[in-house]
Amino acid sequence: MGLSLLATMSFVALWIAVLVDVHRTDSRFVKQGPKWCWMIFVATLPILGAIAWMMFGRPFFTCLLYTSP
């Protein structure tokens, strides 16, 4: 029971982190497709959506996007 709880909590944490990342990313820097499509995709297919976002939608230089000038 402990291992399945840990796996479930890790899954939920990853899902929430990716949803927040998609939400915070500026629409101009999303690599593939519109931002609203990514939000729907990640919300409906959490594991596949998270992997796809990391590989195909997320900008390369996110650390540079969130810094203030």
VEXLUMKOL-662871 format. One line per field, with one value per atom (N, C-alpha, C, O, CB): x, y, z; residue number from 1; atom name. Coordinates in steps of 0.1 Angstrom, whole numbers, m for minus. Glycine has a CB too. Example, Ala and Ser with C-alpha at 12.3 -4.5 7.8 and 13.67 -1.06 7.14 Angstrom:
2
xx: [132;123;132;142;113;128;137;129;134;141]
yy: [m57;m45;m33;m33;m45;m22;m11;0;11;m6]
zz: [78;78;78;85;90;71;71;79;80;57]
num: [1;1;1;1;1;2;2;2;2;2]
atomo: [N;CA;C;O;CB;N;CA;C;O;CB]
END
This chain:
69
xx: [8;0;9;5;m9;20;28;34;35;39;38;45;34;37;51;22;12;8;5;0;8;5;16;13;3;28;39;39;41;53;35;34;23;24;32;12;0;3;0;m12;10;13;23;23;19;33;42;36;39;53;26;19;11;11;9;4;m4;5;1;m12;16;26;31;32;38;35;39;28;31;44;16;5;2;0;m8;2;0;11;9;m2;24;35;35;38;48;31;30;19;20;28;7;m4;0;m3;m16;7;12;22;22;18;31;41;34;38;51;25;17;10;11;7;4;m3;6;3;m11;18;27;35;41;37;36;44;37;25;47;44;39;35;43;49;24;18;28;28;5;36;45;56;62;50;59;71;68;77;79;55;51;56;53;36;63;69;59;59;79;49;40;26;22;42;17;3;0;9;m2;m13;m17;m17;m18;m31;m16;m15;m27;m27;m12;m39;m51;m53;m58;m63;m47;m48;m39;m42;m43;m27;m19;m25;m24;m6;m32;m39;m50;m51;m46;m57;m68;m61;m66;m77;m50;m43;m38;m39;m32;m31;m25;m35;m34;m15;m47;m57;m64;m69;m67;m66;m74;m65;m70;m81;m53;m44;m31;m21;m40;m32;m21;m7;2;m24;m5;9;13;24;9;5;9;10;20;m1;1;2;14;20;m10;18;30;43;51;31;43;55;56;66;55;44;43;47;54;30;42;45;60;66;38;67;81;89;99;85;84;92;89;98;89;76;72;67;67;62;62;55;63;62;42;71;78;89;97;83;91;102;116;116;101;126;139;145;150;149;144;151;141;139;159;134;124;130;124;116;143;149;151;151;163;153;154;141;140;162;130;117;111;104;108;114;108;117;112;105;128;136;132;128;151;133;129;142;153;123;140;151;158;167;147]
yy: [m12;0;13;23;0;13;24;28;40;22;18;21;26;35;8;21;26;40;48;16;43;57;66;77;58;62;70;72;84;64;62;63;73;81;50;72;80;95;104;76;97;111;117;129;111;109;113;117;127;103;108;111;124;132;99;126;138;150;161;137;149;161;164;176;157;154;157;163;173;144;158;164;178;186;155;182;195;204;215;196;200;207;211;222;200;201;203;213;221;190;211;221;235;244;217;237;250;255;267;250;247;251;255;265;239;248;251;265;273;240;266;279;291;302;278;289;300;304;315;297;294;297;307;306;283;316;326;320;312;338;323;317;319;311;323;330;332;322;320;346;316;307;292;284;310;289;275;270;276;272;258;254;248;251;243;240;233;236;233;218;241;243;254;259;230;258;268;263;251;273;273;270;263;254;282;267;262;247;239;269;243;229;221;209;227;226;219;218;207;227;228;227;216;208;240;215;204;191;181;207;190;177;172;160;179;181;177;173;164;188;181;178;165;159;190;161;149;137;126;151;138;126;130;133;123;128;134;128;136;130;115;110;113;118;95;109;112;127;131;106;135;149;155;164;156;151;156;153;161;150;141;137;145;149;122;146;153;168;174;152;174;188;190;199;193;181;182;180;187;172;172;169;179;183;155;183;190;204;212;182;207;220;230;242;218;225;234;241;235;226;254;262;256;251;277;258;253;261;255;254;274;283;289;301;294;280;286;294;303;274;292;300;314;323;293;316;330;337;349;329;329;335;341;351;325;336;341;351;356;329;355;365;379;381;362;388;401;409;406;409;419;426;435;442;434]
zz: [0;0;0;m6;12;6;7;m6;m10;17;m14;m27;m37;m45;m32;m37;m46;m42;m51;m46;m29;m25;m30;m34;m10;m29;m33;m48;m53;m30;m56;m70;m74;m83;m77;m67;m70;m67;m75;m62;m56;m52;m62;m65;m38;m66;m76;m90;m96;m79;m94;m106;m105;m114;m108;m94;m92;m91;m97;m79;m85;m84;m98;m101;m75;m106;m120;m128;m135;m126;m127;m134;m131;m140;m132;m118;m114;m118;m123;m99;m117;m122;m136;m141;m118;m144;m159;m162;m171;m167;m156;m158;m154;m162;m149;m143;m140;m150;m153;m125;m154;m164;m177;m183;m167;m182;m194;m192;m201;m198;m181;m178;m177;m182;m165;m171;m169;m182;m183;m158;m191;m204;m212;m215;m211;m217;m226;m240;m245;m229;m245;m257;m269;m278;m261;m269;m280;m281;m291;m279;m269;m269;m270;m269;m257;m270;m271;m285;m295;m270;m285;m298;m308;m320;m295;m303;m312;m308;m297;m313;m316;m313;m304;m297;m308;m303;m293;m279;m276;m297;m270;m256;m250;m242;m248;m255;m250;m253;m246;m255;m265;m269;m259;m255;m283;m255;m246;m232;m226;m244;m228;m215;m215;m206;m211;m226;m227;m228;m222;m239;m236;m238;m225;m222;m248;m217;m205;m194;m186;m200;m194;m184;m187;m177;m184;m200;m203;m203;m200;m216;m208;m208;m200;m206;m223;m187;m179;m182;m184;m165;m182;m185;m199;m201;m182;m208;m222;m225;m232;m232;m219;m221;m215;m221;m215;m203;m197;m205;m206;m182;m209;m217;m231;m235;m220;m237;m250;m248;m256;m256;m237;m234;m232;m237;m221;m224;m222;m235;m237;m212;m244;m256;m267;m275;m260;m269;m281;m279;m288;m288;m267;m265;m257;m259;m259;m248;m239;m246;m253;m227;m243;m249;m243;m233;m246;m251;m247;m235;m226;m259;m236;m226;m216;m216;m233;m208;m199;m188;m183;m193;m184;m174;m178;m170;m170;m191;m196;m198;m198;m210;m199;m202;m189;m190;m207;m178;m165;m158;m147;m157;m163;m156;m160;m171;m159;m151;m154;m159;m155;m141;m168;m174;m164;m167;m185]
num: [1;1;1;1;1;2;2;2;2;2;3;3;3;3;3;4;4;4;4;4;5;5;5;5;5;6;6;6;6;6;7;7;7;7;7;8;8;8;8;8;9;9;9;9;9;10;10;10;10;10;11;11;11;11;11;12;12;12;12;12;13;13;13;13;13;14;14;14;14;14;15;15;15;15;15;16;16;16;16;16;17;17;17;17;17;18;18;18;18;18;19;19;19;19;19;20;20;20;20;20;21;21;21;21;21;22;22;22;22;22;23;23;23;23;23;24;24;24;24;24;25;25;25;25;25;26;26;26;26;26;27;27;27;27;27;28;28;28;28;28;29;29;29;29;29;30;30;30;30;30;31;31;31;31;31;32;32;32;32;32;33;33;33;33;33;34;34;34;34;34;35;35;35;35;35;36;36;36;36;36;37;37;37;37;37;38;38;38;38;38;39;39;39;39;39;40;40;40;40;40;41;41;41;41;41;42;42;42;42;42;43;43;43;43;43;44;44;44;44;44;45;45;45;45;45;46;46;46;46;46;47;47;47;47;47;48;48;48;48;48;49;49;49;49;49;50;50;50;50;50;51;51;51;51;51;52;52;52;52;52;53;53;53;53;53;54;54;54;54;54;55;55;55;55;55;56;56;56;56;56;57;57;57;57;57;58;58;58;58;58;59;59;59;59;59;60;60;60;60;60;61;61;61;61;61;62;62;62;62;62;63;63;63;63;63;64;64;64;64;64;65;65;65;65;65;66;66;66;66;66;67;67;67;67;67;68;68;68;68;68;69;69;69;69;69]
atomo: [N;CA;C;O;CB;N;CA;C;O;CB;N;CA;C;O;CB;N;CA;C;O;CB;N;CA;C;O;CB;N;CA;C;O;CB;N;CA;C;O;CB;N;CA;C;O;CB;N;CA;C;O;CB;N;CA;C;O;CB;N;CA;C;O;CB;N;CA;C;O;CB;N;CA;C;O;CB;N;CA;C;O;CB;N;CA;C;O;CB;N;CA;C;O;CB;N;CA;C;O;CB;N;CA;C;O;CB;N;CA;C;O;CB;N;CA;C;O;CB;N;CA;C;O;CB;N;CA;C;O;CB;N;CA;C;O;CB;N;CA;C;O;CB;N;CA;C;O;CB;N;CA;C;O;CB;N;CA;C;O;CB;N;CA;C;O;CB;N;CA;C;O;CB;N;CA;C;O;CB;N;CA;C;O;CB;N;CA;C;O;CB;N;CA;C;O;CB;N;CA;C;O;CB;N;CA;C;O;CB;N;CA;C;O;CB;N;CA;C;O;CB;N;CA;C;O;CB;N;CA;C;O;CB;N;CA;C;O;CB;N;CA;C;O;CB;N;CA;C;O;CB;N;CA;C;O;CB;N;CA;C;O;CB;N;CA;C;O;CB;N;CA;C;O;CB;N;CA;C;O;CB;N;CA;C;O;CB;N;CA;C;O;CB;N;CA;C;O;CB;N;CA;C;O;CB;N;CA;C;O;CB;N;CA;C;O;CB;N;CA;C;O;CB;N;CA;C;O;CB;N;CA;C;O;CB;N;CA;C;O;CB;N;CA;C;O;CB;N;CA;C;O;CB;N;CA;C;O;CB;N;CA;C;O;CB;N;CA;C;O;CB;N;CA;C;O;CB;N;CA;C;O;CB;N;CA;C;O;CB;N;CA;C;O;CB;N;CA;C;O;CB;N;CA;C;O;CB;N;CA;C;O;CB]
END
